[in-house]
Amino acid sequence: MTLWELIKKGAEDGLEAMKDGLSIFMAEAGKTSRILKKRVELTSVQGDVRKAFIRLGSVAYDLQSRGEPDIYGQKEVEQLISEIDGYKARVREIEREIETIQREEQKKAS
């Protein structure tokens, strides 16, 4: 085998190895990207929950300090509680989506 043939064969083998490595890398990056996007969304929704709790506490405090008799019956309090419940449901949904992505990736890896 001539020197040129050896170089050509080495380059072809290296190219194939690079293609294989790149496809594995892209698959992993895709998985990581999907999970990362969901975790960013989860963090955002959790922040919304904290903000709603702060607003709820503030409203409850203001109502209590004004001597309002039924704080929980107040429309604004009920709306904030409903908003928090919605956020918490979304948090659970995102957590399930992350778990699903992880399970899918584990099945692919097996």
C-alpha positions in Angstrom: 0.0 0.0 0.0 1.4 3.4 -1.0 1.8 6.3 1.4 -1.0 8.1 -0.3 -3.4 5.2 0.1 -2.5 4.9 3.8 -3.1 8.6 4.3 -6.4 8.4 2.4 -7.6 5.4 4.4 -6.6 7.0 7.7 -8.5 10.2 6.7 -11.6 8.1 5.7 -11.5 6.2 8.9 -11.1 9.4 10.9 -14.0 11.0 9.0 -16.3 8.0 9.8 -15.3 8.1 13.5 -16.0 11.9 13.6 -19.4 11.3 12.0 -20.3 8.7 14.6 -19.1 10.9 17.4 -21.0 13.9 16.0 -24.2 12.0 15.7 -23.9 10.8 19.4 -23.0 14.4 20.5 -26.0 15.8 18.6 -28.4 13.2 20.1 -27.1 14.0 23.6 -27.3 17.8 23.0 -30.9 17.4 21.8 -31.9 15.6 24.9 -30.1 18.0 27.2 -31.6 20.9 25.3 -35.1 19.6 25.7 -34.6 19.0 29.4 -32.9 22.4 29.9 -35.7 24.2 28.2 -38.2 22.5 30.5 -36.1 23.3 33.6 -35.9 27.0 32.5 -39.7 27.0 32.1 -40.1 25.2 35.5 -38.0 27.9 37.2 -40.0 30.6 35.6 -43.3 29.1 36.8 -41.9 28.5 40.3 -41.0 32.2 40.3 -44.6 33.1 39.4 -45.8 30.9 42.3 -43.5 32.8 44.7 -44.7 36.2 43.4 -48.4 35.1 43.7 -47.8 33.9 47.3 -46.2 37.3 48.2 -49.1 39.1 46.7 -51.5 36.8 48.5 -49.8 37.5 51.8 -49.8 41.2 51.2 -53.5 41.2 50.3 -54.3 39.0 53.3 -52.3 41.3 55.6 -54.0 44.5 54.3 -57.4 42.9 54.7 -56.7 41.7 58.2 -55.2 45.1 59.2 -58.4 46.8 58.0 -60.5 44.5 60.1 -62.1 42.6 57.2 -64.1 39.7 58.7 -63.8 37.0 56.0 -60.4 37.3 54.3 -60.8 34.0 52.4 -64.1 35.1 51.0 -62.7 38.2 49.4 -62.6 38.1 45.6 -59.0 39.1 45.3 -57.9 36.4 47.7 -59.9 33.8 45.9 -58.4 34.9 42.6 -54.9 34.7 43.9 -55.5 31.2 45.4 -56.9 30.1 42.1 -53.9 31.6 40.3 -51.5 29.7 42.6 -53.4 26.5 42.1 -53.0 26.9 38.3 -49.2 27.6 38.6 -48.8 24.6 40.9 -50.6 22.4 38.3 -48.3 23.7 35.6 -45.3 22.9 37.8 -46.4 19.3 38.2 -47.1 19.1 34.5 -43.6 20.3 33.6 -42.0 17.9 36.1 -43.9 15.1 34.5 -42.7 16.2 31.0 -39.1 16.2 32.2 -39.5 12.7 33.6 -41.0 11.6 30.3 -38.1 13.0 28.4 -35.6 11.3 30.7 -37.4 7.9 30.4 -37.5 8.2 26.6 -33.8 8.9 26.6 -33.1 6.0 28.9 -35.0 3.6 26.6 -33.1 4.9 23.6 -29.8 4.3 25.5 -30.7 0.7 26.4 
